[in-house]
Amino acid sequence: MIFEKSLRQTVEEHGLMAKKALGQNFLLDQNVTDKIIRLSLEKQNLKDLSNFDVLEIGPGPGGLTRAVLSATPKSLTVIEMDERCVEIMNELKGIAPCPMEILNADALTVDIATLRSQKLQIVSNLPYNISVPLLTGWLEKTDKIEAMTLMFQKEVADRICAPIKTKDYGRLSVLAQLVCDVQRLWTLNPECFVPAPKVQSTVLLFKPLKDRPTNGVLQKVEKLTLAAFSQRRKMIRQSLKNVPNLENLCLKAGVPLTARAEEITPQQYLLMAIG
């Protein structure tokens, strides 16, 4: 698509300054936002988004939104709580090549299971202050999600992708890797954003696994990992001492009682949760 105004022109016309309270850091270089969508499509072996409904969280001035619209989605829903940005979304809606719905709401309060979409792609430069609760909520509702292209602070992305026996490996690593195949797409320097944050950001692609745990089992994994990683330096015979039948669970999962939280693989946590 060709847009009449550049992102910077749009921001200037609306007097849009990022609000720290909303975790906003804007991407105003269309080359950057186009690359994010291009890398995601390439990794998924897709030419465009024409077979998918797309959900974008916190579109801000619309950098990623423009890139998504250029990939011709079946439909686009954006969730934006900043009314200044809603005005910009309404301008884009007027030229969008597909049905576009704008929800002026807090993304944490929106249940994606209620969206009419069947094959959903979620795309977002996530507000840093709510990125983890949003992700963990979506991991429990992957039935209609085809893929998620999400940007996090690099340190959060490192935790999501971390292998066992590393300092970054934790609850988030276990939950994400049990539900999705997670791949790094690109790490962006702070200078790509306005205002520039103090940290790097990383774009990750999540593809839900066919053989993933049910929500009931995943909730058991969450409880196990909460107990284990809250005392990560202790052996699990101590950190998980309140878990019924712990010795037999560990035996079935091939986990020694002397293991520490960071030495147990996601699959072993899953086996312990299943019993």
N, C-alpha and C positions, 0 to 999 in steps of 0.2 A: 504493500500500500504506500501511497505517497501522501504525506501529511503537509498541510498548508503552512503550519507553524512548527518551528523547532521546539524541543522540550524547554530549552532555556527561555525562548520567547513566551511560551505558555506560562512558565513559572513567574516571569517578570510581569506579565499582564495581570496575573491573579495575586501578585504580591505575596507569593507563597514562600514562607520560611519554615524549615523543618522544625518540628516541636520535639524537644528532648523527652517530654513527658509521654509522648506517644511512640518513643523508640524510633523516630524517623531519621533516616539517612537516605537521601534521594540519589538515584542513578539518572544523570542528565545527559549521558553520552549514548546516543542511539546505537552506535557501533557496539557498545558493550552489551546493551540489552538484547540486541539482535543476535550477538554471539552466544549468549546464554541459551536462547531458544534453539539456535542452530545446533549447538553441541548436544542439547537434550534430544532433539530429533534424530541426529546422527547416531547417538548411542542406542536409541530405540529402533533404529532402522526404519524411520518414518520420513516421508517427504513433506508432510504437513500435518495439521491437526484436524483435518476435515471429518474424521470419523469420531471425534471426541467432543464432549462438553468440557469446557475449561472453567475452573474456579481460581480466581486470583484473590489473594489476601493482601490488604494494604497497598493498593496500587499507587498511592501518592499522586504525583503529577502525570503518571501514565507511561513511563518508559518501557516497562515490561509489557504493559497493556498493548502498546503499539506493536511490539514484536509479536505478541500472541495473535492480534488481529491480522497481522501480515501473514501468519501461518494458517489462516482461514479455518478457524474452529467451527464446529457444528453450532455451538452457542458459547456465550461467555457470561459468567456471573462474577461480579466483583463485590467484595465486602470491604467497605471503607467507613471508618468512624469519624474521620475529619471532614466536616462539611465543606471546607474550602476545596478539598480534593474531589468531593462529590460533584461539584460544579464542573470540574474538568472532565470527569467521567461522563457527565451528561453531554458535553460537547463531542466526545468520542463516540458516544452512542448514536449521535446523529449521522455519523458517517460509517458506522460499523457495517461490515459485510455479512453479519450474522445477527441473530437475536441476542440482545445484551441486556442483562438485568443488573441493577445497581442496588445493593443493600447497604443502607446507612446504619451500620451496626457494629458492635464489638464482636470480632471473629470468635472469641472464646465462648460467646453465648449462642452461636449458630451451630446447630446439629446438621452435619453434612448428610446424614441419613435421610433428612427430610427434603433434600434437594431432588428435583425430578430427574436429574442426570442418571444415566445407566453406565456409561463408559466415561469415567471422570479423570481428567488430568488436573492436578493441583499445581499451580505455579505461584511462587511468591519470593520476593525479597522480604523475608519475614521480619517484622518488628522484633528487634533483639530481646526486648524485655518479656515477650510472651512466646518466643520460638519453641522452647522445650514443652510447655503445656499444650501448645497447639499440636506438635508432632505426636506426643504420647496419646493424645485424644484421637488423632487420625489413625494411629496404629491399631486401635481397637475397632475401626470402622472401615476396613479395607475391601469389603465385599464389592463395592462399586468403583473402587479406585484402580485405574490402570497404571498410573505412575504419578510421582510427585517430584517436581523440580524445585528445590528449595534452597535458599541462601541463608547461611548461619554465620555467626562469628566463627572464625577458624578454630578457636579452642573448643567450641561446641561440636563442630564438624569432626574434629579429632577424636572427641569422646565417642561420637556415634560410630565411627569407623574403627575404633581401637581394637587391636588383637589382644588376646589374653596375655597375662604376665607383663602388662605395661601400666604406667601410672594413670593413663587416660581411660583404661578399661573400667567400666562400671555398669550400673543399672541401665543407663541409656544405651550402651553398646549392646547389652544382652537383648533388650526388648526390640531394638531396631533390627538387629541381625537375625532374630528369630522370625520376624514378620516379613522382612524385605531383603532383596538383594540391593546393597547400597554401593554406589560408585561415585567417586569424586569426578567432577566435570572441570572445575576451574577455581583457582584462588585469585581473588582480586585484591589489589593494594588499596589502602585507605583513600588515595588520591582520586579513585574512581567515583567517590561519593561526595555529595554536598549536604551538610558539612562533612568533612573527612573525619571518620571515627578514629580512635586510637589503635584499632586492631585491624588485622586482615579479615577478609570474609571469604567463605568457600561455598561454592554451589555443589549440591549433592543431588544425585538422581536415585530415587527409591522406586523399585519395582516389586510389588507384593509377590511373595513366593506362593506357588500353587499349594505346596504342602506346609501350611503355616498353622500355628496353634489356634484353637478356638478362643473366644474371649474369656471363657471360664478358666481355661488352662493358663492363659496369659496373665490373668489376675493373680493366679497362684504363683506364677513366676515373679510377678511384681512384689508380692509379699516376701518371697524367699530372698530375692536380691536386695530388698530394703533392709532386711535383717542382716544379711551377709556383708553388704558393703558399708553399713553404718559402723561396722567394726572390722574393716577390711584387713587390718594387720593381724587379727586374731584367727586362730584355726577355727574351722567351722564347727568342730565339736563344742566350741565355746559360743561362737556367734549365733549358731543355729540350735542351741541346746533346748530351746522351747518348742522345736518342731517335733511333733509326734513321730515315733518310729524312724528317727533320723538315721540310725545305723543301717537299717534295711534299705532305706531310700538311697543312701550313698552307695551301698553295695550294688544295687541294681544299675546305678548310673556310672559305676566305675570311679567313684570319687572317694579318696581316702579321707578319713575324719581329720587328718592332720593338714589337709589342704586349706589354703586361704581363698578368700572370695575371688581374687584376681586370677587364680590358677584354674578356675572352673569354666569350661566352655559354655556358650549359650545352649548347645544341645544337651549338655549334662544338667544344666539348670532345668531344662524342659523335662528331662527324664525324671528328675527328682520331684518336679511339680505334678507330673502324671501319676507317679507312684508305681 
